[in-house]
């Protein structure tokens, strides 16, 4: 027998033994959570719809319960389903669930460094520094509000140039949102007609679409195989280096003009910290972590929020009565001349409810970023072994039938009481929860509110084919739900 064939057969037999042994440990007291029998090499992948994987997980949970074990290829994965389960894990047992999976795509993009996929001391140092630095530069405060207001006026002026002709708002919204994070991180904004910047935004959009596609799913499960094959992913990998080169160039410019006593932005502060800790052998403040963390902030701070705004406009075109009611409320409270500010939110309960419902209904990151068991975890009578991937299924939280009256429908009443006042719902977790919740949550909330209110102050939105032509189902649904692109018409009011 050929040696390679013998090795392959041995590998299959070992995989079969391991998976069957794993199965025996499930479901009993103190053992793994229950789940379906997995096949060698591919695990439970044949039971999962590559186009709607989270729907498959929900279906499996009906049989195996809200805490279940699956195998995605070789990777043992525990899936947490429903608000109560996810909250119990990420909030009530927060310390146990701080681990982050080294998602292969993010690992390749960042070369294994940075805040996004960090664990242990690296995560603690970088998260504490990043939160405090972004707050120092205004995140969640009045200073940031003014930046967003300024960008909202640039957005309004750019839309005016279309003179009610149909246009695709994707790049314009990406540019607007990205400029906010660029001010924080790079200390500058870019013109919406800057060809290099627009190319960069196009690359970011394509990277997100790739991660959300079936091919992106396959790469994250079988990176060692996918990397050796031709295809779209090879083009995306090349794009990663373009983004990296852009960031490295900006860092070099900061190094050349750095005034340590007067830091201008996040990069300056990180460079200062590198200098301060250059003799600390255990420091996490070094060049590779700077590049990767800036990449984390730049990517996350651009695409998710701009996609949500784009989706919100599609929803309002699909539901013109909702759009009209929002405009009536905005006109009564703010008018059409004054700039909206965050203090207005409490006086705009219906508008606030619509924005929350857009986020819930879009469900932009249905799997969250996967967590990881850094040690054995006891949870609900089961043991989740060290090195297990943990998926808090945010889709099951935002669409939980026990928490939402009409989880599969767009309904702003989910966030309104019987008197029309805004009401919170604890199951509203689009930014995840616990110690690994999104660093930029307060920034994203501010952007969504100010940008959308500004747009509705000055424009009414429609599309060439009418409301029925708008498809609210995502273009791709897996790691992320990516909204479809639509031509829209912005008619000045």
N, C-alpha and C positions, 0 to 999 in steps of 0.2 A: 504493500500500500504506500502511495506517495506520502511523504512526511507532512506536507501541508494539509492534505486531506485528513490525516490522522489527528493533527493538531486541531483542525476545525471540529471534527467529531468529538474529540475530548472536551473542547470548549462548550459545545452544545450540551453534552452530558453533564458537565459541571454546572452549567446554567440551569438545566432542568432540575438537578438535585437541589441547588440553592433555592430555586423558586418553590419547589415542593416543600422543602424544609421551612421556608418562610411562611408558607400556607399553614403548616401545622402550628405555628406560633400565634396565629391570628384568632381573635374573638374570645379567647379565654381570659380569665381574670389575670390581670397584670401583663397580658400579652399584647401583640399588635392589634390595632383595630381591624375589624372584619373587612373583607373585600373579595372580589372575584379572583378565581385562579388565573395566574398569568402564564403566558407562553414563553418558552426560551427566547432570548434575544429581543423580541418585540414587546414582551410583557402584555399589557392590556390595550395596546394601541389599536388592534383590530376592532375593539369595542367602542372606540371614540371617533366621533364624526370630526374629520379634520377641518371642516368649515364652521362648525358650531361646537367646539369641544366642551365648553362649559355646560351646554344643554345635555350632553352625554353624561357628564359627571352628576348633574342633578338627577337624571334618570336612574343612574346606578345607586345614588344615595337613597332612593325610595326603597331599595331592597336591603342595602347594607348599613343604612343609618347616617347620621350627620357627621360621624368621624369614621372614615374608611381608608383602607390601604389599597393603592394601585401600584402598578409598575409601568412607568413610561420608558420603554426600552429596558435598559438595565437599572434604571433609577427607581428606587423604592420611594414612594410618594404617599404622604398622608394628606387627605383632602378634608377641610373643615367646611361644613355646609350650614347655612342659616345664621341669622343675626346672633342668637343666643350663644351658639357654639363659637363663632368668630370672636365675639366680645369676651367670652370667658377666657379664650386663649390669649388674645392680643392685649387685653386690658387687665383682666383679673390675674392672669399669670404672665404678665408682661416680661418679667426678667427671663422666663424660660424660653420665650419666643422672639428674642432679639436677633437671632441668627439670620443671615441673609444668604441665599443660594448664590453661588458663583455662576450666574446665568451665562452660558458660553458666548452669546452675542455681545453682552456688555463686557465680559472678560476680554474678548478680543479687541473691542473698541477702546478699552481703557488700559489694556495690557495688564490687567489684574490690580490696578491701583485705584485710588480715589474713594470718595464717600459712598457711592451708589451700591457697591457690592462688598463693602468693607465689613469686617467683624472684629470683635475684641477691642483691643486698645486702639487700633487704627480708627475704628468706627467711633469710639468715644471721643477721641481727640478731634477728629475732623468734624463730627457733627456739632460738638460744643462750639468749636471755633466758627464754623459756617453760620450757625444760627445767630450767635452774638454779633458777628461781623455784618451780616445782612441787616440785622436790626439796627446796628449803629448807622448804617447808610439808609435807613428809613423804611425797611420792609415792615408793613403793617402800621405805619405811622404817617403823619401829615406830609412829611417830605416825599414819601413815595406816592402819596395821593396826588401831589402836584405834578410829579413826573407823568403819572398815568393820565391826568387831565390834559397835560400838554400833548401827549401822544394821541389822545382822543381827538384833539383839534386837527392834528396832522392827518389823521384818518378821515375825518369829516371833509377836509379840503380835498383830499385825493379822490374820494367818492364823488364829490361835486363835479370833478372833471369828466366823469362819464355821462353827465347830462341825461340821466334816466335811460341810458342805453344798457342792454344786458352785458354783464361782465362776470367773470369768475373771481370771487373775493379771496381765494385761498392764499395767494402770495401776499396780498395786501394785508390781510389779517395776521399772517405769520410775521411779516415785517414789523407791524405795529406792536405785537406782543413781544417779539424778540428784542425790540429796542428798549423795552423796560428792563429786561434782564441784562441787556448789554450795558445800560447805564450803571447798574449795580456792579457788574463783574468787570467790564472793560473801561468804564468811565466815559463812554461815548455812545452816540446813536448813529444810525446809518440812514441814508436817504433811500426812499422806497424805489428809486430808479437806479440805485447803485448796482451795476451788473454783477460784480463779484459777490456782493451780499445776497442778491437774489439767487445766484447759483448755489450759494451755501444753503439758503433756505430750501431750495429744491432738493438738495442732497439730504437734508435732515428729513424732509417729508418722505423721500424714497426709503430712507433707512427705517422709519417707523412703519411704512407700508410693508416692507420686507419682513420685519419682526412679526407683524400681525398676519402674514400670509402662511399658507400651509408649508411652503418651503422654509420659512423662518422657524416654524415649529419644529420641522425636521432637523434643522441645524442645531437647535437648542437641545434636542434629544440625542442626535448622533453627530456631533461636531467633527469627530475624527474621520467619519466617512464622508460627510457632505463637503468638507474642505477639499477633498481630493477629486471632486467631480466638477465639471464645467457647469455654468449656469448663471442666473441672475445674481446669486450671492457673491460671486467673484467680483462683479461690478460694484456691489455694495461695499465689499471689503476695501476696494480701491477708494471709494468715497470716504471711508473712515479716515484714511490718511490725509485727504484734502481738509477735512474738519480739523484734524490734529495739527496740520501745518499752519492753518489759520490761527489756532490758539497759541501755538508756539511762537508765531510771529508777534502776536499781541503781547505775550509775556516778555519777549526780547525788547520790544519797544518800551515796556514798563521798566525793565531793568536799566535801560539806557537813560531814562529820565526820572528815576526814582528819587523822591525827597522823603527820607525816612520819617521826618517829623511831621509831614503833611500827606498822609496816604489819601489817594483819590478814590479808591475803589477796592473791591475784594482782592484783586491780584496784588496790588500794593501791600495790603495788609498781610497777605500770605508770604510775600517776599520778605517783609520785615520779620515775620515769625521765623522764616528759614534762617535768617541771619542771627536772630536772637538765640536759636537753639542749635547752631552749627556744631557745638561741642557736646550736645546731648545724644548719646548713642541710641537711646530708645525713642527718639523723636519721630513723629510721623510727618513732620513738616520738611519735605524735600521736593525736588523738582517734579518727579513723576506723579506724586500725589497732587501737586498743584495742577498739572496739565489735565489729569484725569478728573479731578473734582470740578474744574472749570468746564470740562466737556459735559459732565453730569448736569451741571446747572444750566448750561447753554441749551442742551438738547431738551431736558425736561421743561425748562422755562419757556420754550418756544412752541413746541408742537401740541402738547396736550391742551393748553388754554386756548390757542388759536383754533384748534379743531372743535372745541366746545362752543366757542362763539359762532363758528361757521355752522355747526349743527343747530344752534339756537335760532339762527336766521332761517334755516330750512324748516324748523318746527313752526315758527311764526308765519311763514308763508303757507304752510300746510294748514294752520289754524288761524285764519285771518281775524276771527272774532277775539281770540286771545291777544293778538297784536293790537287790535283797536282798543281793547280794554286797558292794556298796559299804557298806551299812549294817552288815553283819557286821564289815567291816574297821574302820569308824569306831568302832563300839561297843568293839572290842578295844583300839584305840589311845587313844581319847579318852574314851569313855563318852558319856553323854547329859547330863551336867551342866556339864562344863568347856567354856569357849569355845575353839573351834579357833583356832590361830595358824599362821603360815606355816612355823614350824619343824616342824609336824606333817606337812608335805607329803612329806618324805623317808620317813616311816613309813607312808604311805598310797599305795603304788605303784599299786594297782588303781584307786583313786579318781582319782588324778592322771592315769592313762592314759585313763580314761573322759572326763574333762574335756577333755583334748587331742583325743580322738577326736571328741567333739561338735563342737569347733571345726573340725576337718578336714572332717568329714562335712557340716556346715552350709555351710561355704564362703561366709561371709556377704558378702564383697566379691569376687566372682569375677573382676572386671576390674581390681582394685586401683583407686586413683585414677590416671587416665591421666597418663603423663609427657609430656615435650615436648622436642624437640631445639632447644636454644638456639643451637646451631651445628651444622655438618656433623659427623656422627659416623661413624667407621670401626668396623664391627662384623662379625666373621666374614667378612671379605673383601668386604662390601657397604658402600655409603655411604648413611647415613640423612641426608637433607638437612635443613638448618635449617628450622624451622617445621613439622616432621612430628610428628603425635601418635604416642606410643609406648604400647602397651598390654601391660604384663607380665601375661599371663593367669594369675592366681593359681589359677583353677579347674584349669588344666592341671598345676599344681604339686601341689596338694592331692589330685588324682586321677590323678597320674602312675603309669602301670602299671609303670614300671621302678623305682619307689621304694616302692610300697605293695603288699602281698600281695593285698589285696582292696579296691581303691580305690573301688568302687561300693557297698560294703557297710559297715555300721556294725560295727566290730570293734576293741575296745580292745586286742587283742593286737598291733596295729600299734605300740604304745608299751610293750610288755613283752618281756623276754628269756625264754629257756627256763626260767629260775629264778623268774620272776614279778617280777623287779626292773624298775623303770621304765627305759626306754631312750629316748634322744632320737633324732629323725630329722631330718636337716638339711633335708628337704623340707617340714617343718612351718613354713609361712610365712603364717599367717593375718593377720599384721600387716604384710605385705610385708617388704622387706629393704633394706639399704643406707642411704644418707643421708636418704631420704625415708620411712623406716619410721615407723610410727605413734608419735607423741610419747607417747601414754598407754599404751603396751604394758605396762609394769610395773604400772600401776594396774589395768588390765583383768584381768591374770593374778591379782592379789591378790583382786579382787572376785569373780571366778568361783570361785576355790577356797573362800574363806571363806563366801560366801553359799550355795553348793551344799552344802557339808559341814554347815553349820548347819541347813539345811532338812532334810537327810536324818537328822540327829541326832534331830530332834523330830517328823518326819512321814513317813508312807508315802503315796505319791502314786498315784492311780488316776483313772479318769474314768467318767462314767455309762454310756458305751457299751462299755466294756472296751477292752483293748489293740488289738483289730482295728479299732476306730473311729478310731484316731489316724492322721492322714495327715501323714507327714513331708516330703512334697514342698512346696516353698515356695509361698506365695500368689502372689508375683511373683518372677521371676528375670531380672535383667538387670544393671544397675549394682549392685544389692544383691539378695541372697536374703532375702526377708522371710518368716519362719515363719508358718504358719497359727495362728489362735487356737483354743484348745480350752478347754472347761469342764473343770476338774479338781477332784478331791476330795483334801483334805489330812487324813488321819486321824492324830490324835495317837498317838504310840508309847508 
